[in-house]
Amino acid sequence: MEANFSVLTMSLASSAAMALGLAPDPQTGKTEKDKNMAKFNIDLLVMLKEKTKGNLSSDEQKFLETVITDLQLKFVKE
């Protein structure tokens, strides 16, 4: 696996999804909800978006925005 922006984004998004109870923890196989951790990971993605503004390709920017929007909507539903 290559270390790149998409992998970093997906790593944070996966952590948020697990904390929202949308995916099981790969180590334990258990699905648990932790809204504080989900919010933390979503906030990290938002901060990453702000700090990288103007330095991403259009595809990277769209991907990050899509991931953030999707997670924010799922967070609100919880």
PDB file of N, CA, C and O in Angstrom:
ATOM      1  N   MET A   1       0.843  -1.173   0.000  1.00  0.00           N
ATOM      2  CA  MET A   1       0.000   0.000   0.000  1.00  0.00           C
ATOM      3  C   MET A   1       0.892   1.240   0.000  1.00  0.00           C
ATOM      4  O   MET A   1       1.891   1.310   0.716  1.00  0.00           O
ATOM      5  N   GLU A   2       0.511   2.197  -0.806  1.00  0.00           N
ATOM      6  CA  GLU A   2       1.276   3.431  -0.926  1.00  0.00           C
ATOM      7  C   GLU A   2       0.705   4.487   0.023  1.00  0.00           C
ATOM      8  O   GLU A   2      -0.510   4.653   0.129  1.00  0.00           O
ATOM      9  N   ALA A   3       1.606   5.196   0.711  1.00  0.00           N
ATOM     10  CA  ALA A   3       1.172   6.292   1.575  1.00  0.00           C
ATOM     11  C   ALA A   3       0.858   7.500   0.702  1.00  0.00           C
ATOM     12  O   ALA A   3       1.742   8.038   0.035  1.00  0.00           O
ATOM     13  N   ASN A   4      -0.411   7.929   0.707  1.00  0.00           N
ATOM     14  CA  ASN A   4      -0.796   9.106  -0.057  1.00  0.00           C
ATOM     15  C   ASN A   4      -1.966   9.789   0.644  1.00  0.00           C
ATOM     16  O   ASN A   4      -2.444   9.316   1.675  1.00  0.00           O
ATOM     17  N   PHE A   5      -2.417  10.889   0.084  1.00  0.00           N
ATOM     18  CA  PHE A   5      -3.462  11.676   0.714  1.00  0.00           C
ATOM     19  C   PHE A   5      -4.768  10.894   0.860  1.00  0.00           C
ATOM     20  O   PHE A   5      -5.446  11.010   1.881  1.00  0.00           O
ATOM     21  N   SER A   6      -5.119  10.117  -0.128  1.00  0.00           N
ATOM     22  CA  SER A   6      -6.358   9.331  -0.067  1.00  0.00           C
ATOM     23  C   SER A   6      -6.312   8.298   1.052  1.00  0.00           C
ATOM     24  O   SER A   6      -7.314   8.072   1.730  1.00  0.00           O
ATOM     25  N   VAL A   7      -5.169   7.678   1.246  1.00  0.00           N
ATOM     26  CA  VAL A   7      -5.029   6.682   2.314  1.00  0.00           C
ATOM     27  C   VAL A   7      -5.171   7.358   3.677  1.00  0.00           C
ATOM     28  O   VAL A   7      -5.828   6.825   4.571  1.00  0.00           O
ATOM     29  N   LEU A   8      -4.559   8.526   3.834  1.00  0.00           N
ATOM     30  CA  LEU A   8      -4.688   9.273   5.083  1.00  0.00           C
ATOM     31  C   LEU A   8      -6.148   9.637   5.332  1.00  0.00           C
ATOM     32  O   LEU A   8      -6.653   9.461   6.441  1.00  0.00           O
ATOM     33  N   THR A   9      -6.818  10.140   4.316  1.00  0.00           N
ATOM     34  CA  THR A   9      -8.223  10.514   4.432  1.00  0.00           C
ATOM     35  C   THR A   9      -9.066   9.307   4.824  1.00  0.00           C
ATOM     36  O   THR A   9      -9.895   9.398   5.730  1.00  0.00           O
ATOM     37  N   MET A  10      -8.862   8.191   4.156  1.00  0.00           N
ATOM     38  CA  MET A  10      -9.648   6.989   4.444  1.00  0.00           C
ATOM     39  C   MET A  10      -9.349   6.426   5.832  1.00  0.00           C
ATOM     40  O   MET A  10     -10.234   5.860   6.473  1.00  0.00           O
ATOM     41  N   SER A  11      -8.128   6.574   6.295  1.00  0.00           N
ATOM     42  CA  SER A  11      -7.779   6.117   7.637  1.00  0.00           C
ATOM     43  C   SER A  11      -8.584   6.884   8.687  1.00  0.00           C
ATOM     44  O   SER A  11      -9.159   6.287   9.598  1.00  0.00           O
ATOM     45  N   LEU A  12      -8.619   8.195   8.552  1.00  0.00           N
ATOM     46  CA  LEU A  12      -9.389   9.013   9.492  1.00  0.00           C
ATOM     47  C   LEU A  12     -10.886   8.752   9.344  1.00  0.00           C
ATOM     48  O   LEU A  12     -11.610   8.690  10.338  1.00  0.00           O
ATOM     49  N   ALA A  13     -11.344   8.600   8.112  1.00  0.00           N
ATOM     50  CA  ALA A  13     -12.753   8.324   7.864  1.00  0.00           C
ATOM     51  C   ALA A  13     -13.162   6.961   8.444  1.00  0.00           C
ATOM     52  O   ALA A  13     -14.255   6.819   8.992  1.00  0.00           O
ATOM     53  N   SER A  14     -12.301   5.988   8.321  1.00  0.00           N
ATOM     54  CA  SER A  14     -12.588   4.655   8.872  1.00  0.00           C
ATOM     55  C   SER A  14     -12.690   4.705  10.387  1.00  0.00           C
ATOM     56  O   SER A  14     -13.548   4.053  10.982  1.00  0.00           O
ATOM     57  N   SER A  15     -11.818   5.475  11.002  1.00  0.00           N
ATOM     58  CA  SER A  15     -11.877   5.629  12.454  1.00  0.00           C
ATOM     59  C   SER A  15     -13.189   6.290  12.870  1.00  0.00           C
ATOM     60  O   SER A  15     -13.804   5.891  13.859  1.00  0.00           O
ATOM     61  N   ALA A  16     -13.614   7.297  12.116  1.00  0.00           N
ATOM     62  CA  ALA A  16     -14.886   7.956  12.410  1.00  0.00           C
ATOM     63  C   ALA A  16     -16.053   6.986  12.216  1.00  0.00           C
ATOM     64  O   ALA A  16     -16.971   6.946  13.035  1.00  0.00           O
ATOM     65  N   ALA A  17     -16.017   6.210  11.142  1.00  0.00           N
ATOM     66  CA  ALA A  17     -17.089   5.246  10.868  1.00  0.00           C
ATOM     67  C   ALA A  17     -17.180   4.194  11.970  1.00  0.00           C
ATOM     68  O   ALA A  17     -18.278   3.824  12.386  1.00  0.00           O
ATOM     69  N   MET A  18     -16.039   3.716  12.440  1.00  0.00           N
ATOM     70  CA  MET A  18     -16.055   2.746  13.542  1.00  0.00           C
ATOM     71  C   MET A  18     -16.648   3.371  14.793  1.00  0.00           C
ATOM     72  O   MET A  18     -17.431   2.736  15.499  1.00  0.00           O
ATOM     73  N   ALA A  19     -16.273   4.629  15.070  1.00  0.00           N
ATOM     74  CA  ALA A  19     -16.782   5.298  16.263  1.00  0.00           C
ATOM     75  C   ALA A  19     -18.277   5.593  16.165  1.00  0.00           C
ATOM     76  O   ALA A  19     -18.955   5.714  17.186  1.00  0.00           O
ATOM     77  N   LEU A  20     -18.787   5.707  14.954  1.00  0.00           N
ATOM     78  CA  LEU A  20     -20.230   5.896  14.759  1.00  0.00           C
ATOM     79  C   LEU A  20     -20.988   4.568  14.803  1.00  0.00           C
ATOM     80  O   LEU A  20     -22.217   4.549  14.731  1.00  0.00           O
ATOM     81  N   GLY A  21     -20.263   3.475  14.920  1.00  0.00           N
ATOM     82  CA  GLY A  21     -20.888   2.155  14.957  1.00  0.00           C
ATOM     83  C   GLY A  21     -21.262   1.642  13.587  1.00  0.00           C
ATOM     84  O   GLY A  21     -22.079   0.730  13.465  1.00  0.00           O
ATOM     85  N   LEU A  22     -20.666   2.225  12.539  1.00  0.00           N
ATOM     86  CA  LEU A  22     -20.983   1.821  11.166  1.00  0.00           C
ATOM     87  C   LEU A  22     -20.103   0.680  10.668  1.00  0.00           C
ATOM     88  O   LEU A  22     -20.399   0.042   9.658  1.00  0.00           O
ATOM     89  N   ALA A  23     -19.028   0.441  11.388  1.00  0.00           N
ATOM     90  CA  ALA A  23     -18.093  -0.620  10.994  1.00  0.00           C
ATOM     91  C   ALA A  23     -17.490  -1.217  12.263  1.00  0.00           C
ATOM     92  O   ALA A  23     -17.272  -0.505  13.243  1.00  0.00           O
ATOM     93  N   PRO A  24     -17.223  -2.507  12.246  1.00  0.00           N
ATOM     94  CA  PRO A  24     -16.619  -3.131  13.430  1.00  0.00           C
ATOM     95  C   PRO A  24     -15.133  -2.797  13.551  1.00  0.00           C
ATOM     96  O   PRO A  24     -14.450  -2.527  12.563  1.00  0.00           O
ATOM     97  N   ASP A  25     -14.669  -2.824  14.770  1.00  0.00           N
ATOM     98  CA  ASP A  25     -13.240  -2.661  15.028  1.00  0.00           C
ATOM     99  C   ASP A  25     -12.535  -3.880  14.436  1.00  0.00           C
ATOM    100  O   ASP A  25     -12.883  -5.009  14.779  1.00  0.00           O
ATOM    101  N   PRO A  26     -11.542  -3.676  13.543  1.00  0.00           N
ATOM    102  CA  PRO A  26     -10.904  -4.827  12.899  1.00  0.00           C
ATOM    103  C   PRO A  26     -10.141  -5.737  13.870  1.00  0.00           C
ATOM    104  O   PRO A  26      -9.923  -6.911  13.571  1.00  0.00           O
ATOM    105  N   GLN A  27      -9.743  -5.217  15.001  1.00  0.00           N
ATOM    106  CA  GLN A  27      -8.997  -6.040  15.956  1.00  0.00           C
ATOM    107  C   GLN A  27      -9.914  -6.876  16.840  1.00  0.00           C
ATOM    108  O   GLN A  27      -9.593  -8.015  17.177  1.00  0.00           O
ATOM    109  N   THR A  28     -11.071  -6.299  17.218  1.00  0.00           N
ATOM    110  CA  THR A  28     -11.969  -7.018  18.117  1.00  0.00           C
ATOM    111  C   THR A  28     -13.179  -7.609  17.411  1.00  0.00           C
ATOM    112  O   THR A  28     -13.793  -8.554  17.906  1.00  0.00           O
ATOM    113  N   GLY A  29     -13.526  -7.047  16.244  1.00  0.00           N
ATOM    114  CA  GLY A  29     -14.701  -7.493  15.524  1.00  0.00           C
ATOM    115  C   GLY A  29     -15.990  -6.945  16.105  1.00  0.00           C
ATOM    116  O   GLY A  29     -17.076  -7.233  15.602  1.00  0.00           O
ATOM    117  N   LYS A  30     -15.870  -6.143  17.180  1.00  0.00           N
ATOM    118  CA  LYS A  30     -17.042  -5.576  17.836  1.00  0.00           C
ATOM    119  C   LYS A  30     -17.393  -4.218  17.238  1.00  0.00           C
ATOM    120  O   LYS A  30     -16.527  -3.456  16.810  1.00  0.00           O
ATOM    121  N   THR A  31     -18.702  -3.944  17.223  1.00  0.00           N
ATOM    122  CA  THR A  31     -19.193  -2.646  16.772  1.00  0.00           C
ATOM    123  C   THR A  31     -19.626  -1.869  18.008  1.00  0.00           C
ATOM    124  O   THR A  31     -20.516  -2.293  18.744  1.00  0.00           O
ATOM    125  N   GLU A  32     -18.989  -0.735  18.222  1.00  0.00           N
ATOM    126  CA  GLU A  32     -19.312   0.106  19.377  1.00  0.00           C
ATOM    127  C   GLU A  32     -19.431   1.548  18.929  1.00  0.00           C
ATOM    128  O   GLU A  32     -18.799   1.963  17.958  1.00  0.00           O
ATOM    129  N   LYS A  33     -20.262   2.321  19.655  1.00  0.00           N
ATOM    130  CA  LYS A  33     -20.435   3.735  19.331  1.00  0.00           C
ATOM    131  C   LYS A  33     -19.707   4.603  20.349  1.00  0.00           C
ATOM    132  O   LYS A  33     -19.770   4.367  21.555  1.00  0.00           O
ATOM    133  N   ASP A  34     -19.021   5.606  19.835  1.00  0.00           N
ATOM    134  CA  ASP A  34     -18.336   6.595  20.664  1.00  0.00           C
ATOM    135  C   ASP A  34     -18.433   7.924  19.911  1.00  0.00           C
ATOM    136  O   ASP A  34     -17.565   8.267  19.108  1.00  0.00           O
ATOM    137  N   LYS A  35     -19.519   8.667  20.193  1.00  0.00           N
ATOM    138  CA  LYS A  35     -19.774   9.904  19.447  1.00  0.00           C
ATOM    139  C   LYS A  35     -18.659  10.923  19.623  1.00  0.00           C
ATOM    140  O   LYS A  35     -18.362  11.677  18.696  1.00  0.00           O
ATOM    141  N   ASN A  36     -18.039  10.958  20.795  1.00  0.00           N
ATOM    142  CA  ASN A  36     -16.943  11.910  21.008  1.00  0.00           C
ATOM    143  C   ASN A  36     -15.761  11.595  20.093  1.00  0.00           C
ATOM    144  O   ASN A  36     -15.147  12.501  19.529  1.00  0.00           O
ATOM    145  N   MET A  37     -15.447  10.319  19.949  1.00  0.00           N
ATOM    146  CA  MET A  37     -14.346   9.927  19.077  1.00  0.00           C
ATOM    147  C   MET A  37     -14.702  10.156  17.613  1.00  0.00           C
ATOM    148  O   MET A  37     -13.854  10.552  16.814  1.00  0.00           O
ATOM    149  N   ALA A  38     -15.952   9.905  17.271  1.00  0.00           N
ATOM    150  CA  ALA A  38     -16.397  10.165  15.894  1.00  0.00           C
ATOM    151  C   ALA A  38     -16.258  11.648  15.573  1.00  0.00           C
ATOM    152  O   ALA A  38     -15.744  12.012  14.515  1.00  0.00           O
ATOM    153  N   LYS A  39     -16.712  12.498  16.482  1.00  0.00           N
ATOM    154  CA  LYS A  39     -16.603  13.940  16.267  1.00  0.00           C
ATOM    155  C   LYS A  39     -15.143  14.362  16.156  1.00  0.00           C
ATOM    156  O   LYS A  39     -14.801  15.191  15.313  1.00  0.00           O
ATOM    157  N   PHE A  40     -14.284  13.804  16.993  1.00  0.00           N
ATOM    158  CA  PHE A  40     -12.857  14.121  16.942  1.00  0.00           C
ATOM    159  C   PHE A  40     -12.277  13.799  15.572  1.00  0.00           C
ATOM    160  O   PHE A  40     -11.557  14.616  14.997  1.00  0.00           O
ATOM    161  N   ASN A  41     -12.582  12.622  15.048  1.00  0.00           N
ATOM    162  CA  ASN A  41     -12.044  12.226  13.743  1.00  0.00           C
ATOM    163  C   ASN A  41     -12.619  13.064  12.602  1.00  0.00           C
ATOM    164  O   ASN A  41     -11.904  13.396  11.656  1.00  0.00           O
ATOM    165  N   ILE A  42     -13.892  13.405  12.686  1.00  0.00           N
ATOM    166  CA  ILE A  42     -14.487  14.281  11.678  1.00  0.00           C
ATOM    167  C   ILE A  42     -13.844  15.664  11.762  1.00  0.00           C
ATOM    168  O   ILE A  42     -13.540  16.274  10.737  1.00  0.00           O
ATOM    169  N   ASP A  43     -13.637  16.154  12.977  1.00  0.00           N
ATOM    170  CA  ASP A  43     -12.967  17.446  13.152  1.00  0.00           C
ATOM    171  C   ASP A  43     -11.546  17.427  12.593  1.00  0.00           C
ATOM    172  O   ASP A  43     -11.082  18.424  12.040  1.00  0.00           O
ATOM    173  N   LEU A  44     -10.858  16.301  12.737  1.00  0.00           N
ATOM    174  CA  LEU A  44      -9.516  16.171  12.153  1.00  0.00           C
ATOM    175  C   LEU A  44      -9.575  16.307  10.632  1.00  0.00           C
ATOM    176  O   LEU A  44      -8.727  16.964  10.028  1.00  0.00           O
ATOM    177  N   LEU A  45     -10.571  15.687  10.024  1.00  0.00           N
ATOM    178  CA  LEU A  45     -10.722  15.792   8.574  1.00  0.00           C
ATOM    179  C   LEU A  45     -11.030  17.227   8.142  1.00  0.00           C
ATOM    180  O   LEU A  45     -10.519  17.698   7.126  1.00  0.00           O
ATOM    181  N   VAL A  46     -11.860  17.910   8.913  1.00  0.00           N
ATOM    182  CA  VAL A  46     -12.182  19.308   8.606  1.00  0.00           C
ATOM    183  C   VAL A  46     -10.932  20.171   8.734  1.00  0.00           C
ATOM    184  O   VAL A  46     -10.683  21.032   7.890  1.00  0.00           O
ATOM    185  N   MET A  47     -10.151  19.948   9.777  1.00  0.00           N
ATOM    186  CA  MET A  47      -8.908  20.683   9.965  1.00  0.00           C
ATOM    187  C   MET A  47      -7.929  20.400   8.824  1.00  0.00           C
ATOM    188  O   MET A  47      -7.251  21.307   8.341  1.00  0.00           O
ATOM    189  N   LEU A  48      -7.863  19.148   8.402  1.00  0.00           N
ATOM    190  CA  LEU A  48      -7.002  18.777   7.283  1.00  0.00           C
ATOM    191  C   LEU A  48      -7.432  19.511   6.016  1.00  0.00           C
ATOM    192  O   LEU A  48      -6.592  19.978   5.246  1.00  0.00           O
ATOM    193  N   LYS A  49      -8.729  19.609   5.807  1.00  0.00           N
ATOM    194  CA  LYS A  49      -9.262  20.334   4.645  1.00  0.00           C
ATOM    195  C   LYS A  49      -8.835  21.802   4.694  1.00  0.00           C
ATOM    196  O   LYS A  49      -8.410  22.368   3.687  1.00  0.00           O
ATOM    197  N   GLU A  50      -8.951  22.406   5.867  1.00  0.00           N
ATOM    198  CA  GLU A  50      -8.592  23.822   6.015  1.00  0.00           C
ATOM    199  C   GLU A  50      -7.098  24.044   5.816  1.00  0.00           C
ATOM    200  O   GLU A  50      -6.693  25.003   5.158  1.00  0.00           O
ATOM    201  N   LYS A  51      -6.288  23.174   6.373  1.00  0.00           N
ATOM    202  CA  LYS A  51      -4.835  23.339   6.320  1.00  0.00           C
ATOM    203  C   LYS A  51      -4.241  23.023   4.950  1.00  0.00           C
ATOM    204  O   LYS A  51      -3.145  23.478   4.626  1.00  0.00           O
ATOM    205  N   THR A  52      -4.964  22.245   4.146  1.00  0.00           N
ATOM    206  CA  THR A  52      -4.442  21.880   2.825  1.00  0.00           C
ATOM    207  C   THR A  52      -5.095  22.670   1.699  1.00  0.00           C
ATOM    208  O   THR A  52      -4.839  22.414   0.523  1.00  0.00           O
ATOM    209  N   LYS A  53      -5.943  23.635   2.065  1.00  0.00           N
ATOM    210  CA  LYS A  53      -6.662  24.434   1.060  1.00  0.00           C
ATOM    211  C   LYS A  53      -5.669  25.066   0.078  1.00  0.00           C
ATOM    212  O   LYS A  53      -4.713  25.735   0.472  1.00  0.00           O
ATOM    213  N   GLY A  54      -5.926  24.831  -1.206  1.00  0.00           N
ATOM    214  CA  GLY A  54      -5.060  25.369  -2.246  1.00  0.00           C
ATOM    215  C   GLY A  54      -3.873  24.485  -2.587  1.00  0.00           C
ATOM    216  O   GLY A  54      -3.117  24.793  -3.508  1.00  0.00           O
ATOM    217  N   ASN A  55      -3.699  23.391  -1.857  1.00  0.00           N
ATOM    218  CA  ASN A  55      -2.554  22.505  -2.089  1.00  0.00           C
ATOM    219  C   ASN A  55      -2.950  21.106  -2.561  1.00  0.00           C
ATOM    220  O   ASN A  55      -2.093  20.238  -2.728  1.00  0.00           O
ATOM    221  N   LEU A  56      -4.239  20.893  -2.773  1.00  0.00           N
ATOM    222  CA  LEU A  56      -4.712  19.583  -3.208  1.00  0.00           C
ATOM    223  C   LEU A  56      -5.120  19.626  -4.673  1.00  0.00           C
ATOM    224  O   LEU A  56      -5.489  20.674  -5.203  1.00  0.00           O
ATOM    225  N   SER A  57      -5.048  18.468  -5.315  1.00  0.00           N
ATOM    226  CA  SER A  57      -5.586  18.371  -6.673  1.00  0.00           C
ATOM    227  C   SER A  57      -7.102  18.469  -6.569  1.00  0.00           C
ATOM    228  O   SER A  57      -7.658  18.297  -5.484  1.00  0.00           O
ATOM    229  N   SER A  58      -7.762  18.736  -7.659  1.00  0.00           N
ATOM    230  CA  SER A  58      -9.226  18.851  -7.619  1.00  0.00           C
ATOM    231  C   SER A  58      -9.859  17.526  -7.190  1.00  0.00           C
ATOM    232  O   SER A  58     -10.863  17.525  -6.477  1.00  0.00           O
ATOM    233  N   ASP A  59      -9.285  16.403  -7.616  1.00  0.00           N
ATOM    234  CA  ASP A  59      -9.809  15.092  -7.211  1.00  0.00           C
ATOM    235  C   ASP A  59      -9.651  14.879  -5.711  1.00  0.00           C
ATOM    236  O   ASP A  59     -10.571  14.392  -5.054  1.00  0.00           O
ATOM    237  N   GLU A  60      -8.493  15.238  -5.166  1.00  0.00           N
ATOM    238  CA  GLU A  60      -8.262  15.088  -3.726  1.00  0.00           C
ATOM    239  C   GLU A  60      -9.230  15.973  -2.939  1.00  0.00           C
ATOM    240  O   GLU A  60      -9.796  15.540  -1.935  1.00  0.00           O
ATOM    241  N   GLN A  61      -9.415  17.199  -3.392  1.00  0.00           N
ATOM    242  CA  GLN A  61     -10.315  18.137  -2.719  1.00  0.00           C
ATOM    243  C   GLN A  61     -11.745  17.618  -2.721  1.00  0.00           C
ATOM    244  O   GLN A  61     -12.418  17.651  -1.691  1.00  0.00           O
ATOM    245  N   LYS A  62     -12.216  17.137  -3.874  1.00  0.00           N
ATOM    246  CA  LYS A  62     -13.577  16.607  -3.979  1.00  0.00           C
ATOM    247  C   LYS A  62     -13.744  15.376  -3.089  1.00  0.00           C
ATOM    248  O   LYS A  62     -14.765  15.227  -2.417  1.00  0.00           O
ATOM    249  N   PHE A  63     -12.747  14.497  -3.084  1.00  0.00           N
ATOM    250  CA  PHE A  63     -12.803  13.286  -2.275  1.00  0.00           C
ATOM    251  C   PHE A  63     -12.915  13.647  -0.794  1.00  0.00           C
ATOM    252  O   PHE A  63     -13.756  13.103  -0.079  1.00  0.00           O
ATOM    253  N   LEU A  64     -12.071  14.558  -0.342  1.00  0.00           N
ATOM    254  CA  LEU A  64     -12.085  14.968   1.059  1.00  0.00           C
ATOM    255  C   LEU A  64     -13.427  15.604   1.424  1.00  0.00           C
ATOM    256  O   LEU A  64     -13.994  15.291   2.471  1.00  0.00           O
ATOM    257  N   GLU A  65     -13.929  16.478   0.587  1.00  0.00           N
ATOM    258  CA  GLU A  65     -15.215  17.129   0.854  1.00  0.00           C
ATOM    259  C   GLU A  65     -16.362  16.119   0.901  1.00  0.00           C
ATOM    260  O   GLU A  65     -17.254  16.222   1.743  1.00  0.00           O
ATOM    261  N   THR A  66     -16.331  15.152   0.000  1.00  0.00           N
ATOM    262  CA  THR A  66     -17.370  14.115  -0.030  1.00  0.00           C
ATOM    263  C   THR A  66     -17.336  13.274   1.243  1.00  0.00           C
ATOM    264  O   THR A  66     -18.377  12.988   1.834  1.00  0.00           O
ATOM    265  N   VAL A  67     -16.148  12.885   1.655  1.00  0.00           N
ATOM    266  CA  VAL A  67     -15.992  12.066   2.862  1.00  0.00           C
ATOM    267  C   VAL A  67     -16.483  12.834   4.085  1.00  0.00           C
ATOM    268  O   VAL A  67     -17.204  12.282   4.916  1.00  0.00           O
ATOM    269  N   ILE A  68     -16.100  14.096   4.198  1.00  0.00           N
ATOM    270  CA  ILE A  68     -16.520  14.910   5.344  1.00  0.00           C
ATOM    271  C   ILE A  68     -18.030  15.068   5.370  1.00  0.00           C
ATOM    272  O   ILE A  68     -18.656  14.874   6.412  1.00  0.00           O
ATOM    273  N   THR A  69     -18.618  15.415   4.245  1.00  0.00           N
ATOM    274  CA  THR A  69     -20.065  15.609   4.175  1.00  0.00           C
ATOM    275  C   THR A  69     -20.807  14.335   4.557  1.00  0.00           C
ATOM    276  O   THR A  69     -21.768  14.375   5.325  1.00  0.00           O
ATOM    277  N   ASP A  70     -20.360  13.212   4.022  1.00  0.00           N
ATOM    278  CA  ASP A  70     -21.003  11.928   4.316  1.00  0.00           C
ATOM    279  C   ASP A  70     -20.937  11.620   5.810  1.00  0.00           C
ATOM    280  O   ASP A  70     -21.938  11.229   6.411  1.00  0.00           O
ATOM    281  N   LEU A  71     -19.772  11.795   6.402  1.00  0.00           N
ATOM    282  CA  LEU A  71     -19.618  11.500   7.830  1.00  0.00           C
ATOM    283  C   LEU A  71     -20.414  12.469   8.699  1.00  0.00           C
ATOM    284  O   LEU A  71     -20.989  12.064   9.709  1.00  0.00           O
ATOM    285  N   GLN A  72     -20.452  13.737   8.318  1.00  0.00           N
ATOM    286  CA  GLN A  72     -21.225  14.708   9.085  1.00  0.00           C
ATOM    287  C   GLN A  72     -22.710  14.367   9.067  1.00  0.00           C
ATOM    288  O   GLN A  72     -23.389  14.473  10.088  1.00  0.00           O
ATOM    289  N   LEU A  73     -23.211  13.959   7.906  1.00  0.00           N
ATOM    290  CA  LEU A  73     -24.627  13.564   7.819  1.00  0.00           C
ATOM    291  C   LEU A  73     -24.920  12.338   8.693  1.00  0.00           C
ATOM    292  O   LEU A  73     -25.943  12.282   9.374  1.00  0.00           O
ATOM    293  N   LYS A  74     -24.027  11.378   8.664  1.00  0.00           N
ATOM    294  CA  LYS A  74     -24.209  10.169   9.489  1.00  0.00           C
ATOM    295  C   LYS A  74     -24.103  10.504  10.965  1.00  0.00           C
ATOM    296  O   LYS A  74     -24.810   9.924  11.789  1.00  0.00           O
ATOM    297  N   PHE A  75     -23.222  11.440  11.304  1.00  0.00           N
ATOM    298  CA  PHE A  75     -23.073  11.854  12.707  1.00  0.00           C
ATOM    299  C   PHE A  75     -24.376  12.487  13.204  1.00  0.00           C
ATOM    300  O   PHE A  75     -24.838  12.177  14.302  1.00  0.00           O
ATOM    301  N   VAL A  76     -24.959  13.364  12.405  1.00  0.00           N
ATOM    302  CA  VAL A  76     -26.200  14.039  12.783  1.00  0.00           C
ATOM    303  C   VAL A  76     -27.331  13.036  12.964  1.00  0.00           C
ATOM    304  O   VAL A  76     -28.158  13.187  13.864  1.00  0.00           O
ATOM    305  N   LYS A  77     -27.372  12.008  12.111  1.00  0.00           N
ATOM    306  CA  LYS A  77     -28.412  10.975  12.208  1.00  0.00           C
ATOM    307  C   LYS A  77     -28.300  10.165  13.502  1.00  0.00           C
ATOM    308  O   LYS A  77     -29.294   9.653  14.017  1.00  0.00           O
ATOM    309  N   GLU A  78     -27.085  10.062  14.011  1.00  0.00           N
ATOM    310  CA  GLU A  78     -26.878   9.319  15.260  1.00  0.00           C
ATOM    311  C   GLU A  78     -27.346  10.169  16.405  1.00  0.00           C
ATOM    312  O   GLU A  78     -27.268   9.748  17.559  1.00  0.00           O
TER     313      GLU A  78
END
